[in-house]
Amino acid sequence: MLDTKTFGDKLKNHRKNLNMTQEQVAEKIGISAQAVSKWENGVSQT
């Protein structure tokens, strides 16, 4: 099982490899940029 820190690190690395901002990721999947930020920082459950 993936913990929130590991998930956040993987999400952030993948996003950066795609040269995308948190805002762009959020828009693509229909959530807020704040949610993406919380995921990347391990603050929010996935």
mmJSON file of the N, C-alpha and C atoms, coordinates in Angstrom:
{"data_MODEL":{"atom_site":{
"group_PDB":["ATOM","ATOM","ATOM","ATOM","ATOM","ATOM","ATOM","ATOM","ATOM","ATOM","ATOM","ATOM","ATOM","ATOM","ATOM","ATOM","ATOM","ATOM","ATOM","ATOM","ATOM","ATOM","ATOM","ATOM","ATOM","ATOM","ATOM","ATOM","ATOM","ATOM","ATOM","ATOM","ATOM","ATOM","ATOM","ATOM","ATOM","ATOM","ATOM","ATOM","ATOM","ATOM","ATOM","ATOM","ATOM","ATOM","ATOM","ATOM","ATOM","ATOM","ATOM","ATOM","ATOM","ATOM","ATOM","ATOM","ATOM","ATOM","ATOM","ATOM","ATOM","ATOM","ATOM","ATOM","ATOM","ATOM","ATOM","ATOM","ATOM","ATOM","ATOM","ATOM","ATOM","ATOM","ATOM","ATOM","ATOM","ATOM","ATOM","ATOM","ATOM","ATOM","ATOM","ATOM","ATOM","ATOM","ATOM","ATOM","ATOM","ATOM","ATOM","ATOM","ATOM","ATOM","ATOM","ATOM","ATOM","ATOM","ATOM","ATOM","ATOM","ATOM","ATOM","ATOM","ATOM","ATOM","ATOM","ATOM","ATOM","ATOM","ATOM","ATOM","ATOM","ATOM","ATOM","ATOM","ATOM","ATOM","ATOM","ATOM","ATOM","ATOM","ATOM","ATOM","ATOM","ATOM","ATOM","ATOM","ATOM","ATOM","ATOM","ATOM","ATOM","ATOM","ATOM","ATOM","ATOM","ATOM"],
"id":[1,2,3,4,5,6,7,8,9,10,11,12,13,14,15,16,17,18,19,20,21,22,23,24,25,26,27,28,29,30,31,32,33,34,35,36,37,38,39,40,41,42,43,44,45,46,47,48,49,50,51,52,53,54,55,56,57,58,59,60,61,62,63,64,65,66,67,68,69,70,71,72,73,74,75,76,77,78,79,80,81,82,83,84,85,86,87,88,89,90,91,92,93,94,95,96,97,98,99,100,101,102,103,104,105,106,107,108,109,110,111,112,113,114,115,116,117,118,119,120,121,122,123,124,125,126,127,128,129,130,131,132,133,134,135,136,137,138],
"type_symbol":["N","C","C","N","C","C","N","C","C","N","C","C","N","C","C","N","C","C","N","C","C","N","C","C","N","C","C","N","C","C","N","C","C","N","C","C","N","C","C","N","C","C","N","C","C","N","C","C","N","C","C","N","C","C","N","C","C","N","C","C","N","C","C","N","C","C","N","C","C","N","C","C","N","C","C","N","C","C","N","C","C","N","C","C","N","C","C","N","C","C","N","C","C","N","C","C","N","C","C","N","C","C","N","C","C","N","C","C","N","C","C","N","C","C","N","C","C","N","C","C","N","C","C","N","C","C","N","C","C","N","C","C","N","C","C","N","C","C"],
"label_atom_id":["N","CA","C","N","CA","C","N","CA","C","N","CA","C","N","CA","C","N","CA","C","N","CA","C","N","CA","C","N","CA","C","N","CA","C","N","CA","C","N","CA","C","N","CA","C","N","CA","C","N","CA","C","N","CA","C","N","CA","C","N","CA","C","N","CA","C","N","CA","C","N","CA","C","N","CA","C","N","CA","C","N","CA","C","N","CA","C","N","CA","C","N","CA","C","N","CA","C","N","CA","C","N","CA","C","N","CA","C","N","CA","C","N","CA","C","N","CA","C","N","CA","C","N","CA","C","N","CA","C","N","CA","C","N","CA","C","N","CA","C","N","CA","C","N","CA","C","N","CA","C","N","CA","C","N","CA","C","N","CA","C"],
"label_alt_id":[null,null,null,null,null,null,null,null,null,null,null,null,null,null,null,null,null,null,null,null,null,null,null,null,null,null,null,null,null,null,null,null,null,null,null,null,null,null,null,null,null,null,null,null,null,null,null,null,null,null,null,null,null,null,null,null,null,null,null,null,null,null,null,null,null,null,null,null,null,null,null,null,null,null,null,null,null,null,null,null,null,null,null,null,null,null,null,null,null,null,null,null,null,null,null,null,null,null,null,null,null,null,null,null,null,null,null,null,null,null,null,null,null,null,null,null,null,null,null,null,null,null,null,null,null,null,null,null,null,null,null,null,null,null,null,null,null,null],
"label_comp_id":["MET","MET","MET","LEU","LEU","LEU","ASP","ASP","ASP","THR","THR","THR","LYS","LYS","LYS","THR","THR","THR","PHE","PHE","PHE","GLY","GLY","GLY","ASP","ASP","ASP","LYS","LYS","LYS","LEU","LEU","LEU","LYS","LYS","LYS","ASN","ASN","ASN","HIS","HIS","HIS","ARG","ARG","ARG","LYS","LYS","LYS","ASN","ASN","ASN","LEU","LEU","LEU","ASN","ASN","ASN","MET","MET","MET","THR","THR","THR","GLN","GLN","GLN","GLU","GLU","GLU","GLN","GLN","GLN","VAL","VAL","VAL","ALA","ALA","ALA","GLU","GLU","GLU","LYS","LYS","LYS","ILE","ILE","ILE","GLY","GLY","GLY","ILE","ILE","ILE","SER","SER","SER","ALA","ALA","ALA","GLN","GLN","GLN","ALA","ALA","ALA","VAL","VAL","VAL","SER","SER","SER","LYS","LYS","LYS","TRP","TRP","TRP","GLU","GLU","GLU","ASN","ASN","ASN","GLY","GLY","GLY","VAL","VAL","VAL","SER","SER","SER","GLN","GLN","GLN","THR","THR","THR"],
"label_asym_id":["A","A","A","A","A","A","A","A","A","A","A","A","A","A","A","A","A","A","A","A","A","A","A","A","A","A","A","A","A","A","A","A","A","A","A","A","A","A","A","A","A","A","A","A","A","A","A","A","A","A","A","A","A","A","A","A","A","A","A","A","A","A","A","A","A","A","A","A","A","A","A","A","A","A","A","A","A","A","A","A","A","A","A","A","A","A","A","A","A","A","A","A","A","A","A","A","A","A","A","A","A","A","A","A","A","A","A","A","A","A","A","A","A","A","A","A","A","A","A","A","A","A","A","A","A","A","A","A","A","A","A","A","A","A","A","A","A","A"],
"label_entity_id":["1","1","1","1","1","1","1","1","1","1","1","1","1","1","1","1","1","1","1","1","1","1","1","1","1","1","1","1","1","1","1","1","1","1","1","1","1","1","1","1","1","1","1","1","1","1","1","1","1","1","1","1","1","1","1","1","1","1","1","1","1","1","1","1","1","1","1","1","1","1","1","1","1","1","1","1","1","1","1","1","1","1","1","1","1","1","1","1","1","1","1","1","1","1","1","1","1","1","1","1","1","1","1","1","1","1","1","1","1","1","1","1","1","1","1","1","1","1","1","1","1","1","1","1","1","1","1","1","1","1","1","1","1","1","1","1","1","1"],
"label_seq_id":[1,1,1,2,2,2,3,3,3,4,4,4,5,5,5,6,6,6,7,7,7,8,8,8,9,9,9,10,10,10,11,11,11,12,12,12,13,13,13,14,14,14,15,15,15,16,16,16,17,17,17,18,18,18,19,19,19,20,20,20,21,21,21,22,22,22,23,23,23,24,24,24,25,25,25,26,26,26,27,27,27,28,28,28,29,29,29,30,30,30,31,31,31,32,32,32,33,33,33,34,34,34,35,35,35,36,36,36,37,37,37,38,38,38,39,39,39,40,40,40,41,41,41,42,42,42,43,43,43,44,44,44,45,45,45,46,46,46],
"pdbx_PDB_ins_code":[null,null,null,null,null,null,null,null,null,null,null,null,null,null,null,null,null,null,null,null,null,null,null,null,null,null,null,null,null,null,null,null,null,null,null,null,null,null,null,null,null,null,null,null,null,null,null,null,null,null,null,null,null,null,null,null,null,null,null,null,null,null,null,null,null,null,null,null,null,null,null,null,null,null,null,null,null,null,null,null,null,null,null,null,null,null,null,null,null,null,null,null,null,null,null,null,null,null,null,null,null,null,null,null,null,null,null,null,null,null,null,null,null,null,null,null,null,null,null,null,null,null,null,null,null,null,null,null,null,null,null,null,null,null,null,null,null,null],
"Cartn_x":[0.84,0.0,0.882,0.491,1.23,0.855,1.863,1.536,1.445,0.912,0.67,1.966,3.052,4.331,4.863,4.829,5.309,4.466,3.136,2.248,2.564,2.719,3.007,4.307,5.331,6.625,6.52,5.811,5.648,4.836,3.774,2.947,3.758,4.501,5.294,6.362,7.065,8.093,7.495,6.371,5.727,5.246,4.643,4.161,5.316,6.432,7.583,8.195,8.218,8.721,7.886,6.61,5.71,5.688,6.51,6.562,5.186,4.454,3.124,3.131,2.274,2.089,1.01,0.929,-0.138,-1.492,-1.581,-2.832,-3.236,-2.27,-2.571,-3.041,-2.387,-2.798,-4.22,-4.467,-5.784,-6.867,-6.605,-7.584,-7.853,-6.813,-6.964,-7.847,-7.758,-8.515,-9.722,-9.966,-11.185,-11.204,-10.055,-9.981,-9.29,-9.145,-8.482,-6.961,-6.25,-4.792,-4.377,-5.191,-4.901,-4.899,-5.805,-5.847,-4.573,-4.108,-2.868,-1.703,-1.65,-0.603,-0.632,-1.807,-1.939,-1.496,-1.864,-1.433,0.082,0.692,2.136,2.885,2.291,2.933,2.523,1.724,1.32,0.374,-0.328,-1.223,-2.598,-3.007,-4.357,-4.317,-5.33,-5.45,-5.8,-5.338,-5.646,-6.883],
"Cartn_y":[-1.188,0.0,1.247,2.229,3.478,4.427,4.925,5.921,7.296,8.27,9.589,10.28,10.076,10.703,10.116,8.784,8.139,8.547,8.558,8.969,10.396,11.284,12.686,12.872,12.139,12.223,11.738,10.646,10.113,11.061,11.617,12.567,13.789,14.349,15.549,15.271,14.151,13.808,13.615,12.927,12.691,14.008,14.861,16.167,16.995,17.005,17.79,17.215,15.892,15.258,15.637,15.913,16.327,17.848,18.555,20.021,20.644,20.113,20.627,21.306,22.303,22.946,22.188,22.484,21.891,22.314,23.548,24.055,23.269,22.944,22.192,20.781,20.146,18.802,18.856,19.824,19.964,20.137,20.977,21.228,19.958,19.196,17.961,16.94,16.864,15.827,16.371,17.669,18.248,18.456,18.839,19.144,20.487,20.929,22.208,22.026,23.091,23.072,22.869,23.349,23.166,21.675,20.907,19.464,18.798,19.182,18.63,18.958,20.18,20.592,19.752,19.545,18.743,17.3,16.741,15.389,15.319,16.28,16.258,16.415,17.121,17.354,16.351,15.353,14.308,14.781,15.904,16.471,15.837,15.419,14.911,13.457,12.699,11.298,11.216,10.159,9.94,9.108],
"Cartn_z":[0.0,0.0,0.0,-0.75,-0.875,0.258,0.983,2.001,1.34,2.063,1.462,1.05,1.785,1.436,0.123,0.012,-1.207,-2.408,-2.231,-3.312,-3.735,-2.762,-3.055,-3.809,-3.392,-4.076,-5.511,-5.713,-7.07,-7.951,-7.377,-8.124,-8.535,-7.595,-7.867,-8.935,-8.807,-9.794,-11.177,-11.257,-12.545,-13.159,-12.327,-12.799,-13.35,-12.627,-13.081,-14.349,-14.471,-15.699,-16.909,-16.678,-17.755,-17.943,-17.144,-17.195,-16.996,-16.014,-15.708,-14.337,-14.201,-12.904,-12.128,-10.842,-10.042,-10.594,-11.053,-11.618,-12.859,-13.706,-14.924,-14.598,-13.646,-13.229,-12.674,-11.816,-11.203,-12.257,-13.233,-14.291,-15.096,-15.382,-16.173,-15.48,-14.141,-13.439,-12.679,-12.815,-12.275,-10.771,-10.217,-8.79,-8.61,-7.368,-7.114,-7.065,-7.379,-7.272,-5.818,-4.893,-3.473,-3.121,-3.706,-3.458,-3.968,-5.147,-5.691,-4.76,-4.291,-3.367,-2.097,-1.551,-0.323,-0.587,-1.729,-2.057,-2.137,-2.841,-3.022,-1.698,-0.764,0.524,1.593,1.216,2.142,3.223,2.978,3.968,3.888,2.71,2.493,2.096,2.497,2.104,0.635,-0.041,-1.44,-1.582],
"occupancy":[1.0,1.0,1.0,1.0,1.0,1.0,1.0,1.0,1.0,1.0,1.0,1.0,1.0,1.0,1.0,1.0,1.0,1.0,1.0,1.0,1.0,1.0,1.0,1.0,1.0,1.0,1.0,1.0,1.0,1.0,1.0,1.0,1.0,1.0,1.0,1.0,1.0,1.0,1.0,1.0,1.0,1.0,1.0,1.0,1.0,1.0,1.0,1.0,1.0,1.0,1.0,1.0,1.0,1.0,1.0,1.0,1.0,1.0,1.0,1.0,1.0,1.0,1.0,1.0,1.0,1.0,1.0,1.0,1.0,1.0,1.0,1.0,1.0,1.0,1.0,1.0,1.0,1.0,1.0,1.0,1.0,1.0,1.0,1.0,1.0,1.0,1.0,1.0,1.0,1.0,1.0,1.0,1.0,1.0,1.0,1.0,1.0,1.0,1.0,1.0,1.0,1.0,1.0,1.0,1.0,1.0,1.0,1.0,1.0,1.0,1.0,1.0,1.0,1.0,1.0,1.0,1.0,1.0,1.0,1.0,1.0,1.0,1.0,1.0,1.0,1.0,1.0,1.0,1.0,1.0,1.0,1.0,1.0,1.0,1.0,1.0,1.0,1.0],
"B_iso_or_equiv":[0.0,0.0,0.0,0.0,0.0,0.0,0.0,0.0,0.0,0.0,0.0,0.0,0.0,0.0,0.0,0.0,0.0,0.0,0.0,0.0,0.0,0.0,0.0,0.0,0.0,0.0,0.0,0.0,0.0,0.0,0.0,0.0,0.0,0.0,0.0,0.0,0.0,0.0,0.0,0.0,0.0,0.0,0.0,0.0,0.0,0.0,0.0,0.0,0.0,0.0,0.0,0.0,0.0,0.0,0.0,0.0,0.0,0.0,0.0,0.0,0.0,0.0,0.0,0.0,0.0,0.0,0.0,0.0,0.0,0.0,0.0,0.0,0.0,0.0,0.0,0.0,0.0,0.0,0.0,0.0,0.0,0.0,0.0,0.0,0.0,0.0,0.0,0.0,0.0,0.0,0.0,0.0,0.0,0.0,0.0,0.0,0.0,0.0,0.0,0.0,0.0,0.0,0.0,0.0,0.0,0.0,0.0,0.0,0.0,0.0,0.0,0.0,0.0,0.0,0.0,0.0,0.0,0.0,0.0,0.0,0.0,0.0,0.0,0.0,0.0,0.0,0.0,0.0,0.0,0.0,0.0,0.0,0.0,0.0,0.0,0.0,0.0,0.0],
"pdbx_formal_charge":[null,null,null,null,null,null,null,null,null,null,null,null,null,null,null,null,null,null,null,null,null,null,null,null,null,null,null,null,null,null,null,null,null,null,null,null,null,null,null,null,null,null,null,null,null,null,null,null,null,null,null,null,null,null,null,null,null,null,null,null,null,null,null,null,null,null,null,null,null,null,null,null,null,null,null,null,null,null,null,null,null,null,null,null,null,null,null,null,null,null,null,null,null,null,null,null,null,null,null,null,null,null,null,null,null,null,null,null,null,null,null,null,null,null,null,null,null,null,null,null,null,null,null,null,null,null,null,null,null,null,null,null,null,null,null,null,null,null],
"auth_seq_id":[1,1,1,2,2,2,3,3,3,4,4,4,5,5,5,6,6,6,7,7,7,8,8,8,9,9,9,10,10,10,11,11,11,12,12,12,13,13,13,14,14,14,15,15,15,16,16,16,17,17,17,18,18,18,19,19,19,20,20,20,21,21,21,22,22,22,23,23,23,24,24,24,25,25,25,26,26,26,27,27,27,28,28,28,29,29,29,30,30,30,31,31,31,32,32,32,33,33,33,34,34,34,35,35,35,36,36,36,37,37,37,38,38,38,39,39,39,40,40,40,41,41,41,42,42,42,43,43,43,44,44,44,45,45,45,46,46,46],
"auth_comp_id":["MET","MET","MET","LEU","LEU","LEU","ASP","ASP","ASP","THR","THR","THR","LYS","LYS","LYS","THR","THR","THR","PHE","PHE","PHE","GLY","GLY","GLY","ASP","ASP","ASP","LYS","LYS","LYS","LEU","LEU","LEU","LYS","LYS","LYS","ASN","ASN","ASN","HIS","HIS","HIS","ARG","ARG","ARG","LYS","LYS","LYS","ASN","ASN","ASN","LEU","LEU","LEU","ASN","ASN","ASN","MET","MET","MET","THR","THR","THR","GLN","GLN","GLN","GLU","GLU","GLU","GLN","GLN","GLN","VAL","VAL","VAL","ALA","ALA","ALA","GLU","GLU","GLU","LYS","LYS","LYS","ILE","ILE","ILE","GLY","GLY","GLY","ILE","ILE","ILE","SER","SER","SER","ALA","ALA","ALA","GLN","GLN","GLN","ALA","ALA","ALA","VAL","VAL","VAL","SER","SER","SER","LYS","LYS","LYS","TRP","TRP","TRP","GLU","GLU","GLU","ASN","ASN","ASN","GLY","GLY","GLY","VAL","VAL","VAL","SER","SER","SER","GLN","GLN","GLN","THR","THR","THR"],
"auth_asym_id":["A","A","A","A","A","A","A","A","A","A","A","A","A","A","A","A","A","A","A","A","A","A","A","A","A","A","A","A","A","A","A","A","A","A","A","A","A","A","A","A","A","A","A","A","A","A","A","A","A","A","A","A","A","A","A","A","A","A","A","A","A","A","A","A","A","A","A","A","A","A","A","A","A","A","A","A","A","A","A","A","A","A","A","A","A","A","A","A","A","A","A","A","A","A","A","A","A","A","A","A","A","A","A","A","A","A","A","A","A","A","A","A","A","A","A","A","A","A","A","A","A","A","A","A","A","A","A","A","A","A","A","A","A","A","A","A","A","A"],
"auth_atom_id":["N","CA","C","N","CA","C","N","CA","C","N","CA","C","N","CA","C","N","CA","C","N","CA","C","N","CA","C","N","CA","C","N","CA","C","N","CA","C","N","CA","C","N","CA","C","N","CA","C","N","CA","C","N","CA","C","N","CA","C","N","CA","C","N","CA","C","N","CA","C","N","CA","C","N","CA","C","N","CA","C","N","CA","C","N","CA","C","N","CA","C","N","CA","C","N","CA","C","N","CA","C","N","CA","C","N","CA","C","N","CA","C","N","CA","C","N","CA","C","N","CA","C","N","CA","C","N","CA","C","N","CA","C","N","CA","C","N","CA","C","N","CA","C","N","CA","C","N","CA","C","N","CA","C","N","CA","C","N","CA","C"],
"pdbx_PDB_model_num":[1,1,1,1,1,1,1,1,1,1,1,1,1,1,1,1,1,1,1,1,1,1,1,1,1,1,1,1,1,1,1,1,1,1,1,1,1,1,1,1,1,1,1,1,1,1,1,1,1,1,1,1,1,1,1,1,1,1,1,1,1,1,1,1,1,1,1,1,1,1,1,1,1,1,1,1,1,1,1,1,1,1,1,1,1,1,1,1,1,1,1,1,1,1,1,1,1,1,1,1,1,1,1,1,1,1,1,1,1,1,1,1,1,1,1,1,1,1,1,1,1,1,1,1,1,1,1,1,1,1,1,1,1,1,1,1,1,1]
}}}
